Amino acid sequence: MASRIRLVQSRADNLSLNDPVDFILTFWVVHEIPNTLALMQEIRRLLKPTAHFLLVEPMIHVPLGRFQQIVETAKIAGLKPVREVSVRLQSNLDCYQELS
């Protein structure tokens, strides 16, 4: 499995990838991004049609209202919430790309 995982450090509006991916995880970071819509659009661009995006934000630092704003921005970008997943002490949402 480790050979299939690649960590990428990049700018929020350009994730430095061109090939579609199976999974994207943002862990405790989206609330720090000034242009959340640009990030969500970039994530959508990179996801394969059946891929998932897991959004994890810290409940102790990101109020529920702010998390809900982030989720709404993901929807505007064309990502569709699938379900909430349990990651202890976090606000989480599993999304996938909504096909046009």
Residue frames as qw, qx, qy, qz and C-alpha x, y, z in Angstrom:
[[0.000, 0.886, 0.464, 0.000, 0.00, 0.00, 0.00],
 [0.344, -0.738, 0.062, 0.577, 2.80, 2.44, 0.81],
 [0.386, -0.059, 0.558, 0.733, 3.95, 2.38, -2.80],
 [0.100, 0.615, 0.652, 0.432, 0.54, 3.75, -3.85],
 [0.249, -0.896, -0.313, 0.192, 0.53, 6.69, -1.43],
 [0.511, 0.318, 0.025, 0.799, 2.20, 9.94, -2.38],
 [0.240, -0.759, -0.331, 0.507, 2.42, 12.96, -0.11],
 [0.389, 0.542, 0.272, 0.694, 2.28, 16.26, -1.96],
 [0.237, -0.653, -0.284, 0.661, 3.04, 19.63, -0.46],
 [0.289, 0.387, 0.472, 0.738, 1.79, 22.46, -2.64],
 [0.144, -0.012, 0.100, -0.984, -0.16, 25.70, -2.84],
 [0.391, 0.327, 0.702, -0.497, -3.87, 25.68, -2.07],
 [0.559, 0.621, 0.071, -0.545, -4.92, 26.91, -5.52],
 [0.665, 0.533, -0.496, -0.165, -2.62, 24.54, -7.41],
 [0.845, -0.409, 0.322, -0.124, -2.02, 21.12, -5.93],
 [0.005, -0.667, 0.702, 0.250, 0.86, 20.44, -8.35],
 [0.498, 0.041, 0.865, 0.045, -0.80, 17.33, -9.78],
 [0.371, 0.297, -0.426, -0.770, -2.07, 16.60, -13.25],
 [0.365, -0.045, -0.901, -0.232, -3.14, 12.97, -13.12],
 [0.657, -0.449, -0.162, -0.583, -6.50, 12.10, -11.55],
 [0.047, 0.307, -0.837, 0.451, -6.35, 10.55, -8.09],
 [0.479, -0.318, -0.806, -0.142, -8.41, 7.98, -6.17],
 [0.525, -0.696, -0.458, 0.175, -8.45, 9.76, -2.81],
 [0.217, 0.556, -0.208, 0.775, -7.66, 13.15, -1.29],
 [0.553, -0.602, -0.504, 0.280, -7.39, 13.80, 2.44],
 [0.092, 0.648, -0.174, 0.735, -7.30, 17.28, 3.94],
 [0.666, -0.449, -0.539, 0.255, -6.51, 17.01, 7.63],
 [0.388, -0.744, -0.245, 0.486, -6.79, 20.11, 9.84],
 [0.410, -0.134, 0.302, 0.850, -5.94, 22.45, 6.97],
 [0.155, 0.593, 0.591, 0.524, -8.93, 23.75, 5.00],
 [0.249, -0.893, -0.355, 0.121, -9.89, 26.30, 7.66],
 [0.457, -0.579, 0.177, 0.652, -6.45, 27.90, 7.14],
 [0.407, 0.218, 0.572, 0.678, -6.92, 28.40, 3.38],
 [0.110, 0.369, 0.110, -0.916, -8.00, 31.95, 2.41],
 [0.535, 0.265, -0.339, -0.727, -9.73, 30.89, -0.83],
 [0.546, -0.043, 0.803, -0.235, -11.60, 27.74, 0.11],
 [0.745, 0.539, 0.201, -0.337, -13.53, 27.70, -3.18],
 [0.424, 0.713, -0.537, -0.154, -10.31, 27.62, -5.25],
 [0.195, -0.374, 0.895, -0.146, -9.07, 24.70, -3.16],
 [0.648, 0.208, 0.651, -0.336, -12.33, 22.77, -3.55],
 [0.678, 0.662, -0.077, -0.310, -12.35, 23.38, -7.30],
 [0.222, 0.633, -0.740, -0.047, -8.79, 22.08, -7.51],
 [0.409, -0.149, 0.865, -0.251, -9.75, 19.00, -5.49],
 [0.732, 0.431, 0.377, -0.368, -12.72, 18.36, -7.77],
 [0.510, 0.719, -0.393, -0.261, -10.50, 18.73, -10.86],
 [0.087, 0.529, -0.842, 0.050, -8.16, 16.04, -9.55],
 [0.579, -0.066, 0.726, -0.366, -10.65, 13.43, -8.35],
 [0.089, -0.025, -0.899, -0.429, -11.44, 10.45, -10.54],
 [0.509, -0.294, -0.355, -0.727, -15.20, 10.00, -11.05],
 [0.794, -0.382, -0.457, -0.117, -15.39, 7.30, -8.36],
 [0.474, 0.200, -0.510, 0.689, -12.80, 8.87, -6.03],
 [0.459, -0.779, -0.427, 0.028, -13.40, 10.22, -2.53],
 [0.204, 0.557, -0.269, 0.758, -12.29, 13.31, -0.67],
 [0.587, -0.557, -0.544, 0.221, -12.13, 13.18, 3.13],
 [0.020, 0.697, -0.106, 0.709, -12.37, 16.55, 4.85],
 [0.663, -0.459, -0.502, 0.311, -11.25, 16.56, 8.51],
 [0.049, 0.677, -0.141, 0.720, -11.26, 19.70, 10.65],
 [0.326, -0.051, -0.743, 0.583, -10.56, 20.02, 14.40],
 [0.327, -0.723, -0.564, -0.228, -13.74, 20.52, 16.43],
 [0.519, -0.620, -0.282, 0.517, -11.76, 22.26, 19.16],
 [0.295, -0.325, 0.197, 0.876, -10.54, 24.93, 16.73],
 [0.137, -0.096, -0.553, -0.816, -13.14, 25.12, 13.95],
 [0.440, 0.169, 0.510, -0.720, -16.69, 25.94, 15.10],
 [0.475, 0.338, 0.812, 0.026, -19.51, 23.89, 13.60],
 [0.377, 0.837, 0.223, -0.329, -20.78, 26.93, 11.67],
 [0.066, 0.741, -0.535, -0.399, -17.40, 27.39, 9.98],
 [0.342, -0.116, 0.913, 0.191, -17.25, 23.68, 9.15],
 [0.479, 0.584, 0.639, -0.147, -20.70, 23.92, 7.59],
 [0.273, 0.860, -0.137, -0.408, -19.49, 26.88, 5.49],
 [0.131, -0.497, 0.789, 0.337, -16.60, 24.75, 4.25],
 [0.426, 0.222, 0.877, 0.029, -19.04, 21.96, 3.35],
 [0.432, 0.780, 0.340, -0.301, -21.26, 24.41, 1.46],
 [0.120, 0.779, -0.450, -0.419, -18.21, 25.63, -0.46],
 [0.294, -0.196, 0.907, 0.228, -17.38, 22.03, -1.37],
 [0.471, 0.521, 0.701, -0.119, -20.91, 21.62, -2.71],
 [0.306, 0.863, -0.017, -0.401, -20.60, 24.82, -4.78],
 [0.029, -0.615, 0.700, 0.360, -17.40, 23.37, -6.26],
 [0.738, 0.235, -0.466, -0.428, -19.33, 20.26, -7.35],
 [0.213, 0.184, -0.921, 0.269, -18.42, 17.89, -4.54],
 [0.678, -0.371, -0.330, -0.543, -21.26, 15.84, -3.09],
 [0.333, -0.433, 0.694, -0.469, -21.33, 14.84, 0.58],
 [0.585, 0.004, -0.785, -0.201, -21.68, 11.10, 1.01],
 [0.731, -0.544, -0.413, -0.016, -21.65, 10.61, 4.77],
 [0.241, -0.822, 0.416, -0.306, -20.13, 11.77, 7.98],
 [0.818, 0.092, -0.527, 0.210, -17.37, 9.52, 9.22],
 [0.634, -0.772, -0.024, -0.018, -16.11, 9.19, 12.76],
 [0.606, 0.336, -0.368, 0.620, -12.66, 10.54, 13.50],
 [0.507, -0.614, -0.493, 0.350, -12.46, 11.29, 17.21],
 [0.255, -0.698, -0.157, 0.650, -12.71, 14.99, 18.15],
 [0.157, -0.143, 0.485, 0.848, -12.96, 16.07, 14.53],
 [0.592, 0.541, 0.243, -0.546, -15.64, 17.36, 12.19],
 [0.290, -0.215, 0.821, 0.443, -15.52, 15.10, 9.13],
 [0.688, 0.505, 0.202, -0.481, -17.22, 14.62, 5.83],
 [0.492, -0.053, 0.756, 0.428, -16.63, 12.12, 3.06],
 [0.459, 0.675, 0.034, -0.576, -17.34, 13.65, -0.38],
 [0.603, 0.088, 0.645, 0.461, -17.10, 12.62, -3.98],
 [0.009, 0.216, -0.358, -0.908, -17.14, 14.46, -7.26],
 [0.540, 0.515, 0.514, -0.422, -20.60, 15.12, -8.57],
 [0.394, 0.084, 0.675, 0.618, -20.69, 14.22, -12.24],
 [0.254, 0.392, -0.023, -0.884, -22.15, 16.86, -14.52]]
